[in-house]
Amino acid sequence: MKSVALEAFPRSVKKRNAVKKLRADGRIPGVLYGGGLESLDVEIDVKTFGDLVKNATSEALLVDLDCDGKKNLALVQEVQHHPLSGDFLHVDLHTVKEDAPATVYVPVESTGEAIGVKVDGGLLEHILFRVRVRGLLKDIPDMLVADVSTMEIGHTLHIKDLEVPDGVEIMANADS
């Protein structure tokens, strides 16, 4: 899993009106927590963060957070959006260690054209779009690929059929 650089600034404002003004100025309030550190209120540039989210290949976004000269490796744990406009309201960043296992969701993409679809006119139904995995961050792939090119009508692909790198474990029933 690759990390991307993100700059944040310590946030001193906590009151509702001050946070509204912060958003109006193009900043997103957030919090950095975990890893034995005291939680830190931060603010992030909305355009920079929006570009990171838009270009992310996975739901699990790993960032090298530079906050006031201090570097932290963090996972974007939660992003809150405005229900109507979709604007970013708040970002939760969870500090992680590179040498400690982490649990994240990874997307599942299919590749190839199934024989049952191409030859027999069948329909390929993709049911599982993401799967929870655990491993070291350097070992976790950006996505898992399911090769469907050998599938015929009536065949099913299970989680146990996915190719997973060494050191990464799928946290789901293998027969799903």
Secondary structure, 3 states (H helix, E strand, C coil): CCEEEEEEEECCCCCHHHHHHHHHCCEEEEEEEECCEEEEEEEEEHHHHHHHHHHCCCCCCEEEEEECCEEEEEEEEEEEECCCCCCEEEEEEEECCCCCCEEEEEEEEEECCCHHHHCCCCCCCCCCCEEEEEECCCCCCCCEEEECCCCCCCCCCCHHHCCCCCCCEECCCCCC
